[in-house]
Amino acid sequence: AQSVTQLGSHVSVSEGALVLLRCNYSSSVPPYLFWYVQYPNQGLQLLLKYTTGATLVKGINGFEAEFKKSETSFHLTKPSAHMSDAAEYFCAVSDPNDAGGTSYGKLTFGQGTILTVHP
Amino acid sequence: KAGVTQTPRYLIKTRGQQVTLSCSPISGHRSVSWYQQTPGQGLQFLFEYFSETQRNKGNFPGRFSGRQFSNSRSEMNVSTLELGDSALYLCASSLLPNTEAFFGQGTRLTVV
């Protein structure tokens, strides 16, 4: 079974500072990896995803993440935080080989990290 | 292109009642998944449908059920509601399984 661990349930940064949200996964095979953002009373919006190919993935709103197989990590970064980045962020994995090949679109989520941006 | 539409947005039900939530996927998407989001348990997978067939099911009791229609619209039903069923229920649609999932705004269910 897969699992996702997001280190730090709350992260606080100043506007203009580096954003680093950590995500580690456990999976027997390299999974598909995703970062989603959720604003209050809203659904989830996909920021970026890794499936195959280049391990550094660029997403929307200036976010990027790097898949490091040796560290089983997929940390999310943004060079300069903006007030509008304040939200909850979720890391998720999808493993096509889970449960005998029947996982299809099942996403396993981390517990989420609330990002606060101070002026 | 319209996004994923979930109805209703808010619901208040009494313990013991049943409830049906609806999800209309993005036009052309054939895969629909459902998730429950609570402060204590986070986001948990309920089930996934593709071409009217349930392809995968999460670890929830049989009170939780769903179905998908030929137009890919999906419904989920919760019978004999318990207080712990209070949650935000999210629907996601994908063109195909294991492709990018687009989420609706969710239905917030409160059980009193």
Interface residues (C-beta under 8 A of the other chain):
Chain A: Y32 Y36 N41 Q42 G43 L44 Q45 L46 K49 F90 A92 S94 P96 A99 T102 S103 Y104 G105 K106 L107 T108 F109 G110 Q111 G112
Chain B: V4 S31 S33 Y35 G42 L43 Q44 F45 E48 F50 R55 N56 G58 L90 A92 S94 P97 N98 T99 E100 A101 F102 F103 G104 Q105 G106 R108
